[in-house]
Amino acid sequence: MPAGHVYVRHLAAENGTGPVRLPDPDPDESWRPAGQRWWPPVMLDPAWVAAHADEVALFHLHFGFDARSEADLEAWVAALRRVSRPLVYTVHDLRNPHHPSRDLHDRQLDILVPAADKLITLTGGAAAEIRSRWGREAIVLPHPHVVPFETMHAARAMRHVRAHRGVAHPFTVGLHLKSLRPSMAPHRVLPVLVDSVAGLPEAVLRVDVHRDVMAADGPHHDNDLARLLRTLADKCRVDLRVHDYFSDAELWRYLAGLEVSVLPYRFGTHSGWLEACRDLGTTVVAPTCGYFGEQGPVLEYDHDEDRFDADSLTRAIQHAYSTRIYLGTSVEERRAQRRAIAAEHDLVYGALVGH
């Protein structure tokens, strides 16, 4: 759970064979497919577990427990034990990017990690941290593709055309600030990017940000950042785009139009955004915090909660510009990876349910 998340959907074999993953119950009605509306996750309710135990052989938790208290999670785990259903937990986040402090997430992990019958995570570094903190072994399985295969094909073809036919296209460095997650540090990263890109001929720094950051009455408004962005845009130092959330199709077009996407994180663990960039052939400049660099080839810069090396960010941008390095993956590689990931999950599930 949640079955509607792209990560969970792409754990299944491409041909649709394998375990049946139940659709996400609607928060407002007890058993109607929720589509994009899977919050709050009804399957985390002990009453739902009790009522639907005969429909479920195994629970696999990924996301959705951000706002759950320790008591909530303990009650949920107890409900699973009462109906004798095993729990698999994929540890995506060892530090929640939406929480300004790590305290709540740590307490949640202290319940879920020991309770799980089997643990999965995405990188060796995360597995080592899990071993160090809880004495548990996690199976390491990579993040599957995020972007649909047909979209990957189209993006690859477009990059080929631009590279081999001399199509005029600026070297575009992207910084997407979304709605300013607590894990982001734009006030550190943005000025360095402005100066780094300004020194590169025919290069553009595109900065995207959601309206709720720029509007004075927005729930994530940052007055200093909004003023800085407008000033930089007025001076033509950034290509500023203010908008609401991209649809999936809009996001794929945006990422495919970049040469480089910079992750402005000061903490975190893994990134689906990074995987989407790899799918579309966009080079990622990632911080050294977390385990982003273990997910796949990236250009790293030194950045975490306690330190920021501006020169390392400048060097990463200059390297991407001078080499036009391609750190993407191919459709064939992603297809093979998806088959392997689906098979590994089938083995995990089969071992726990006895077939």
N, C-alpha and C positions, 0 to 999 in steps of 0.2 A: 504494500500500500504506500502511496496512492497509485492505483492502476492507471490513472489518466496522465501521470507524469511521463515525459518523453523517455527518461532513463528507464523506467519500469517497462514501458511499451517495447523498448528495444532490447530487453532481456529475452524476449520471446524469439523463437526461430522465425526467420523471414517468411517461411511458408505457413506459419500459423500452427504448426504442430507443437506438442508439449503440454505442460500444465495449463489448466484453465485459471486465469486470474480474474477474480470477481470484479465487476465494475464498482466504482466508488459510490456508496450510498449518498443520496442527496441529503444535505443538512436539514432540509425542511420536511422531507417525506421519507419514510423509513427505508424504502427500497426502490429508488428510481435512479437510473444512471445520471451522474452529476455533471458529466462533461467537464467544463472548466470550473465548475462550482463545487469543489470537493472540500472546502473549508467550512466549518471545522470538521476534521476527519471522524466520521461517525463510527468507523471500525475501532477507534480507540476508546469507545464507551464500553465498560464492562457489561452493561445490559445488552448491547448489540452482540457481544461475544456469546453470551448465554443464549440469546434468542436464535442465533444463526450457526451454532456450533456444528450442527449436522450438515451444513453446506460447505464447511471449511475443513481441509485436512491439515493445513499449516498456515501460520501467519508470517509474512515477510514484511518487516518494517523498514522504510527508507526515510521518509520525511513526515512532517505534519504535527510533530509533538512540541513545537516551539513554545507554546503558551501553556503546556500542561505542567501542573505542579508535581512534586515528588509523590504526593498522596495519590494523585490521579494515575500516575504510571504504575505505582505499586499495586493499586486496585486492578488495573488492567492486566498486569502480569499475573496476579492472583486468579483473575477470571480465566486466563488461558490455562493455568495449572488445573483449575477445577474441572475443565472440560478436556484435559489431557491433549492439548494442541501444542505442538512444538513452535518455537519462535526462532526465526532467522532475522538477524539485524545487520544491515549493511551500514557501516559507519562512514557516512559521507563527510560529516563535519566533526572534527575534534575541537573546533572553536567556531561557534555559530556566527556567521557574518552579519546577522541581523540584531545581535545582542551587543550593546555597548560594553558590557562586562561579561566575563566568562563564567561567573558564578552559577547562574541558573542552569546553563547547558552542562557544566561539570556535574552538578547534582543529578541531572537527568541521565547522563551517561553512567553515573555510578549505580543507577538502577538497571538500565537497559543492558549494558555490556555484560555484567555478571549473570543476568537472567537469561540471556540468549542461549539457545541450544547450539547455535552455529553463528559465527561472526564472519562477515565479508568486509573487505575494504578495497580501495582502489590503487593503492601504492604501497611499496615496501616500507617507505618512511612512516606512513600512517600505521602499518602493521607493527613496526618496531615500537612506536609510541604506545599502542594498545598493549603490547607485551610488557612494556616498562611500567605502565600505570595500573594495569589490572591483572597481569600475569596470564592473559588469555592469548591464544593464537588465532589470528584471523587469516582466512583465505584471501589472497590478493588476486583480484580480477579487474582488468582495466575497464575504464568507462567506455561504453559503446558509442557509436555515432549518434549525433544529435540531429543533424540535418538529413532530410530525406535523400535517398540515393539519386533520384532524378535531378534534384536541385544541385547536388554535388557535381553531377555530370555537366550541367549547364554552366556552373561557375568555373569549372576547370576549362571548359571550352572557351569561355570568354577571356580568361587569363592567357590562354594560348594565343588567341587572336591578338590581344594587346601586345604580347611579347614578341610575336613573330611578324606582325604586319605594321609595326610602328604606329599603332593607334595612339593619338595624343591622349595622355592621361597623367594628371599630376601624381606625384608620390604622396599618398594621403595617409597621414598618421591619425588614428582615431582614439579619442578619449571619451568614453561614454560614462557619464556620472549617474545615470538612472535617477533614482529618488534619494540619493545620498545614503546608502547603507552605512551603518556605524563603522564597518570595516574599511571604508574608503578614506583616503587622505588627499583630497584634491588641492588643498592649500599648499601642501608640500610639492606635489607632482606637477601641477599645472604650470607654474612659472618656469620650471626647468624645461618642460616640453616646449613652451613658447620660444625660449631662447635657442633650444637645440634645433628646432625645425626652421627657425628664421634664418639660420646659417646655411641651409641646404637649398640649392637652386631648384626651382619648380617643385617644391614640397609645400604641403598644406597641412596645417593642424586643424582637424575637424573635431569640435567639442559638441557632444549631444548631452542634453539634460532635460529632465521632465519638468513640466509646467509647475508642479507642486513645489519645486525648489526655487523657481524664479518669481512666482507670484507672491506678493506681500502677504496674502492671506492663505498661502499654501501650507499644508500640514508639515512639509519638510523644508520650509523656506529658510535659506541661509542668506542673510542680507549682504554680508561681506563678499561671499562668493558671487552672488547675483550681480553686485556692483562691479566686481572685477571682470566677470565675463562680458558684461555689456561694454565696459571700457576697452577691453581687448578686441571685441568685435568692431567697435566704432573705429579703432585704429587699424583694422584689417589684419590683425595679428592672429586671429582665429576665425574659422568658419563656424559660427555658432548656430546650432539647430535646437530650438526649444519645441517640445512636442509631448504628447502623452505616450503611453506605452506602445511600442511597436507590436503589430501582429507578427506571427511567425514569418510570414512571407516578407514583411517589411524588414524584419531583423536580418533575414538571410541576404536580402538585397544590400542592406547597409554594410554588413560584414564583408560581403563579396566585393564591395567597392573600395575597401581599404587595402593598403599594402601592409599596414601594421596596426594592431590593436594593443593599447597599453592598459594593463590591469593596475589600477591605482590603490591596491589593497595594502593595508598595514598589518592585517591578520587574516587568517582563513585557513582552509585545509585543501580542498579540491575545487575545481571550477568546470561547470558545464559550458560556460561561455568560451573558455579556452578550447574545449572539444569542438564546439561549433566553428570556431576559427580554423582549427586544423581541418575540419571537413571541407571548408570553403577555400583553403589555400592562403589564408591570412596569417602572417607571422605574428606571434604573440610575444610581447615584452612583458614578462611576469616578475613579480617581486620574489625575493628569496624566502619570505615567510611561508609557512605551510609546506605543501608538497606539490605545488604547481609544476615545478620543473621535472618531477618524476612522472607526470602524466604523459608527456611526450616532448619532443624537441621544442624548446623555447629559447629566447634570449632573456637572460636574467639581469636584474638590477638589485642592488642591496637595499632592502626596505623591510622593516618590521615595526612593531610598536615603539621600540626604543631607539631606532637609528634609521637614517636615510642618507645614502650616498648619492648625491646629485650627479657626480661625475660618472658613476656607473650607469645611470639612466641615459645620460648624454652619449656615452660610448655605445650603448645598445642601439640607440636610434641611428647613430652614425654608421654602425656596422650593418644594420638592416638596409640603410640607404645605399651604402657603397657597394655592397655585395648583391643586393636584390635577392637575398637568401630566401629559399622556398622551404618552409617547414610544415607544409600541409601533408595530408595523407591521401590515399587514393580510394576510389570506390571499391576496388578489388580487395584492398587491405581491410577496409571496414567490413565488407561482406564476410570475409574469412574470420575476422575477429568476432563478429556477431554470432556466427555459427558456433565458435568455440565457447563464447560466454554463455549462450543458451544451453549448450551441452553440459557445461560445468554446473550451472544452476539446477539442471535436471538431476544431476548426480547428487547434489546436496539435498534436494528435496526428497529424492527417492530413498536416500540413506536414513532420513528422519522419519518418513512415514512407512517404511518397510517394504517398498516396492520400487 
